[in-house]
Amino acid sequence: MPRDLTNTLSRRRLIGTTAMGLSGVAMSHLMAESRSHFPAKAKRVIWLFMHGGPSHVDLFDPKPELIRHAGKPLPESYGTVETRRKVAQNPLLAPVKPFRQHGQSGIEISDFLPHMAGIADEMCVIRSCHGDSVNHPQSVYQMNTGSVQMGKPSMGSWVSYGLGSENADMPAFVVMPDPGGGLKGGPPAWGSGYLPATYQGTTMRAGDNPILHLHSPQSSARQRATLDLIQQMNVQHQAKRAADSDLDARIRAYELAFRMQSAAPEAVDISLETEATKHLYGIDDPQTKEFGTRCLLARRMIERGVRFVQLYSGDTNGWDAHENVMKNHTDLCARTDKPVAGLIRDLKQRGLLEDTLVIWGGEFGRMPMSEKGVGRDHNPWGFTTVLMGAGVKHGHVHGATDEFGLRAAEDKVHIHDLHATILHTLGLDHERLTFRLNGLDQRLTGVEESHVVKGILA
């Protein structure tokens, strides 16, 4: 579905000359964008982004050889001389907690994640993911946008562009950053890049006031009259200028904000939930309350038509376990394990998991070698991403890293392949979901050869 800004400009001028209300534009935009290339298994996505790089060899990818060779350097027969030289001072580090088989599928999961282990049969564990950068910002960008360069559209923006929202009163793409802040790469990770600015993620904050300025001091009628005047002036201003997606996004934002003042207060009010549901997410426990609240809000968002919700776990350092894997992952897993499992159970019992895709993972994994004796360095060459819900096999393991967990070795899944597969579950062909920029059709998966990973599809 290639598009450029030429037709957009003519539509804007038509709006200006006919004085068409922006609320009507929003609805027509919603209906026009809500289309897919083929029947979809998933209607929406919740992405649980573990910022900093969770250790696959300590969570989802057990390596008996890593235990057997713990404390030793990589064997001489393994890898290149240069690789062995680089890691000579960093002996192999065994998984810091044991793995056990879980569910009827027998998927091996670390004791770090006892609650997620209980939903093993819902998981599609991809153990052979790999990317192209060893640094956090570039890897965060690649996992989110398909490119190591800043400024490209995020997956949430692409999905919003391709499918639109199911509810004109709510944004199509919502992002909930970690309250500690400090994402390496920053907000461009959920930006719209060269897509029109209206497709960027709408940020919801932690705490009692997730959406700022939601309540208007004016009466609804007075505010509507004020907004109508502003919109008329904006449309007249815009009609005299070339296509400007930032201006268009600002105009749309005014109208969306007005509609959200009616719909959003109820959507973010978790006091309406039962105590049993709050307990399921760990909201009654100080350790899990914060992340559990955001997971519950994610469920409430998708129930109300939000197409793509992304939650970040991990502040400036997050899962970046250079110093001590045991200490770092004990803390982060304790905060997130129960809420993630609670989210999956809640979605399933409400019938939402059958058409919602849930993603768990970070920008990369971690090395099998030790750092400072008890930590691990970054590893983009082999790591794990877990998919659950619509469109993917349940209780399934796909691919493998090598015997030590250093590199993807079997049925490799590059980040572009992962993106193509996620889009496929949503009924979108990654080669046809394009945007014309400077005479070229741009896409999430870039110009490199990418493929849908059919081995994980249900």
ZIPE-V521318 format. One record per residue. RES is the residue in three letters. SS is DSSP state (H for helix, E for strand, - for the rest). PHI is phi in whole degrees, 0 to 359 (* if undefined). OMEGA is omega as a letter, one per 20 degrees, with the letter a starting at -180 (NA if undefined). Layout:
# ZIPE-V521318
RES,SS,PHI,OMEGA
RES,SS,PHI,OMEGA
This chain:
# ZIPE-V521318
MET,-,*,r
PRO,-,294,r
ARG,-,217,r
ASP,-,227,a
LEU,H,268,a
THR,H,296,r
ASN,H,294,r
THR,H,300,a
LEU,H,296,a
SER,H,295,r
ARG,H,296,a
ARG,H,299,a
ARG,H,294,r
LEU,H,298,r
ILE,H,298,a
GLY,H,296,a
THR,H,283,a
THR,H,260,r
ALA,-,56,r
MET,-,290,a
GLY,-,293,a
LEU,H,290,r
SER,H,294,r
GLY,H,293,r
VAL,H,298,a
ALA,H,300,a
MET,H,291,r
SER,H,294,r
HIS,H,298,r
LEU,H,302,a
MET,H,289,a
ALA,H,293,a
GLU,H,276,a
SER,-,280,r
ARG,-,211,r
SER,-,233,a
HIS,-,276,r
PHE,-,202,a
PRO,-,305,a
ALA,-,261,r
LYS,-,275,a
ALA,-,250,r
LYS,-,260,a
ARG,E,203,a
VAL,E,226,r
ILE,E,241,a
TRP,E,250,r
LEU,E,264,a
PHE,E,265,a
MET,E,271,a
HIS,-,290,r
GLY,-,118,r
GLY,-,99,r
PRO,-,294,a
SER,-,278,a
HIS,H,297,a
VAL,H,285,r
ASP,H,249,a
LEU,H,234,a
PHE,-,231,a
ASP,-,228,a
PRO,-,292,a
LYS,-,227,r
PRO,H,304,a
GLU,H,293,r
LEU,H,292,r
ILE,H,290,a
ARG,H,294,a
HIS,-,258,a
ALA,-,305,a
GLY,-,86,r
LYS,-,250,r
PRO,-,285,r
LEU,-,305,r
PRO,-,302,a
GLU,-,299,a
SER,-,280,a
TYR,-,254,r
GLY,-,71,a
THR,-,270,r
VAL,H,301,a
GLU,H,297,r
THR,H,298,a
ARG,H,295,r
ARG,H,295,a
LYS,H,295,a
VAL,-,254,a
ALA,-,301,a
GLN,-,272,a
ASN,-,234,a
PRO,-,295,r
LEU,E,297,a
LEU,-,244,r
ALA,-,294,r
PRO,-,308,a
VAL,-,278,r
LYS,-,223,a
PRO,-,289,r
PHE,E,257,r
ARG,E,220,r
GLN,E,281,a
HIS,E,221,r
GLY,-,70,r
GLN,-,294,r
SER,-,286,a
GLY,-,72,r
ILE,E,296,a
GLU,E,275,a
ILE,E,226,a
SER,E,291,r
ASP,H,294,r
PHE,H,299,a
LEU,H,235,a
PRO,H,294,a
HIS,H,284,r
MET,H,294,r
ALA,H,301,r
GLY,-,288,r
ILE,-,245,a
ALA,H,306,a
ASP,H,286,r
GLU,H,266,a
MET,E,268,r
CYS,E,243,a
VAL,E,265,r
ILE,E,264,a
ARG,E,265,a
SER,E,237,r
CYS,E,289,r
HIS,E,205,a
GLY,-,228,a
ASP,-,237,a
SER,-,225,r
VAL,-,267,a
ASN,-,261,a
HIS,H,299,a
PRO,H,303,a
GLN,H,296,r
SER,H,288,r
VAL,H,299,r
TYR,H,298,a
GLN,H,296,a
MET,H,295,a
ASN,H,271,a
THR,H,240,a
GLY,-,88,a
SER,-,230,r
VAL,-,283,a
GLN,-,271,r
MET,-,288,r
GLY,-,104,r
LYS,-,268,a
PRO,-,293,r
SER,-,283,r
MET,H,300,r
GLY,H,302,r
SER,H,291,r
TRP,H,298,a
VAL,H,294,r
SER,H,297,r
TYR,H,297,a
GLY,H,280,a
LEU,H,244,a
GLY,-,71,r
SER,-,258,r
GLU,-,268,a
ASN,-,215,a
ALA,-,294,a
ASP,-,268,a
MET,-,227,r
PRO,-,293,r
ALA,-,281,a
PHE,E,227,a
VAL,E,241,r
VAL,E,238,r
MET,E,239,a
PRO,-,293,r
ASP,-,296,a
PRO,-,297,r
GLY,-,288,r
GLY,-,69,r
GLY,-,81,r
LEU,-,302,r
LYS,-,285,a
GLY,-,118,r
GLY,H,73,a
PRO,H,305,r
PRO,H,303,r
ALA,H,297,r
TRP,H,240,r
GLY,-,278,a
SER,-,265,r
GLY,-,56,r
TYR,-,276,r
LEU,-,290,r
PRO,-,308,a
ALA,H,299,a
THR,H,296,a
TYR,H,267,r
GLN,-,288,a
GLY,-,291,r
THR,E,269,a
THR,E,277,r
MET,-,248,a
ARG,-,262,r
ALA,-,285,r
GLY,-,101,a
ASP,-,280,a
ASN,-,231,a
PRO,-,300,a
ILE,-,239,a
LEU,-,291,r
HIS,-,58,a
LEU,-,285,a
HIS,-,259,a
SER,-,272,r
PRO,-,284,a
GLN,-,267,r
SER,-,292,a
SER,H,298,a
ALA,H,294,a
ARG,H,293,r
GLN,H,295,r
ARG,H,298,r
ALA,H,295,r
THR,H,297,a
LEU,H,295,r
ASP,H,299,r
LEU,H,295,r
ILE,H,299,a
GLN,H,294,r
GLN,H,299,r
MET,H,292,r
ASN,H,295,a
VAL,H,296,r
GLN,H,297,r
HIS,H,296,a
GLN,H,288,a
ALA,H,297,a
LYS,-,270,a
ARG,-,236,r
ALA,-,294,a
ALA,-,306,a
ASP,-,224,a
SER,H,292,r
ASP,H,294,r
LEU,H,294,r
ASP,H,300,a
ALA,H,296,a
ARG,H,295,r
ILE,H,297,r
ARG,H,297,a
ALA,H,297,r
TYR,H,302,a
GLU,H,290,r
LEU,H,297,r
ALA,H,299,r
PHE,H,297,a
ARG,H,292,a
MET,H,293,r
GLN,H,296,r
SER,H,268,a
ALA,H,269,a
ALA,H,288,a
PRO,H,305,r
GLU,H,290,a
ALA,H,295,a
VAL,-,261,a
ASP,-,271,a
ILE,H,282,r
SER,H,295,r
LEU,H,283,a
GLU,-,278,r
THR,-,286,r
GLU,H,296,r
ALA,H,297,r
THR,H,293,r
LYS,H,299,r
HIS,H,294,r
LEU,H,303,r
TYR,-,271,a
GLY,-,78,a
ILE,-,288,r
ASP,-,272,r
ASP,-,240,a
PRO,-,306,a
GLN,-,289,a
THR,-,250,a
LYS,H,301,a
GLU,H,295,a
PHE,H,290,r
GLY,H,298,r
THR,H,297,r
ARG,H,291,r
CYS,H,296,r
LEU,H,294,r
LEU,H,298,r
ALA,H,299,r
ARG,H,298,r
ARG,H,293,r
MET,H,293,a
ILE,H,290,r
GLU,H,298,a
ARG,-,257,r
GLY,-,96,r
VAL,-,291,a
ARG,-,278,a
PHE,E,218,r
VAL,E,238,r
GLN,E,235,r
LEU,E,248,r
TYR,E,255,r
SER,E,249,r
GLY,-,116,r
ASP,-,276,a
THR,-,309,r
ASN,-,261,r
GLY,-,55,a
TRP,-,277,a
ASP,-,279,a
ALA,-,273,r
HIS,-,293,a
GLU,-,279,a
ASN,-,197,a
VAL,H,297,a
MET,H,301,a
LYS,H,294,a
ASN,H,296,a
HIS,H,286,r
THR,H,300,a
ASP,H,294,a
LEU,H,291,r
CYS,H,292,r
ALA,H,297,r
ARG,H,285,a
THR,H,248,a
ASP,H,303,a
LYS,H,295,r
PRO,H,300,r
VAL,H,295,r
ALA,H,297,r
GLY,H,298,r
LEU,H,299,a
ILE,H,296,a
ARG,H,296,a
ASP,H,293,r
LEU,H,301,a
LYS,H,293,a
GLN,H,289,r
ARG,-,267,a
GLY,-,77,a
LEU,-,269,a
LEU,H,292,a
GLU,H,291,r
ASP,H,226,r
THR,E,236,r
LEU,E,263,r
VAL,E,248,a
ILE,E,246,r
TRP,E,235,r
GLY,E,165,r
GLY,-,241,a
GLU,-,280,r
PHE,-,193,r
GLY,E,253,a
ARG,E,224,a
MET,-,291,r
PRO,-,285,r
MET,E,281,a
SER,-,278,r
GLU,E,232,a
LYS,-,58,r
GLY,-,89,a
VAL,-,230,r
GLY,E,249,r
ARG,-,220,r
ASP,-,272,a
HIS,E,292,r
ASN,E,217,r
PRO,-,272,a
TRP,-,272,r
GLY,-,194,a
PHE,E,200,a
THR,E,246,r
THR,E,233,a
VAL,E,249,r
LEU,E,247,r
MET,E,219,r
GLY,E,101,a
ALA,-,292,r
GLY,-,89,a
VAL,E,238,r
LYS,-,293,r
HIS,-,258,a
GLY,-,63,a
HIS,E,230,r
VAL,E,245,a
HIS,E,241,r
GLY,-,73,a
ALA,E,201,r
THR,E,272,r
ASP,-,292,a
GLU,-,297,r
PHE,-,252,r
GLY,-,85,a
LEU,-,277,a
ARG,-,226,r
ALA,E,299,a
ALA,E,234,a
GLU,E,236,r
ASP,-,48,a
LYS,-,298,r
VAL,E,233,r
HIS,E,289,r
ILE,H,304,r
HIS,H,297,r
ASP,H,294,r
LEU,H,299,r
HIS,H,297,r
ALA,H,300,a
THR,H,288,r
ILE,H,298,r
LEU,H,299,r
HIS,H,300,r
THR,H,297,r
LEU,-,270,a
GLY,-,82,a
LEU,-,246,r
ASP,-,275,a
HIS,-,297,r
GLU,-,276,a
ARG,-,257,r
LEU,-,278,a
THR,-,231,r
PHE,E,221,a
ARG,E,283,r
LEU,E,224,r
ASN,-,53,r
GLY,-,83,a
LEU,E,239,r
ASP,E,274,r
GLN,E,267,r
ARG,-,211,a
LEU,-,301,a
THR,-,273,r
GLY,-,68,a
VAL,-,266,r
GLU,-,291,r
GLU,-,292,r
SER,-,226,a
HIS,-,215,r
VAL,-,286,a
VAL,-,276,a
LYS,H,292,a
GLY,H,293,r
ILE,H,254,a
LEU,E,280,r
ALA,-,287,NA
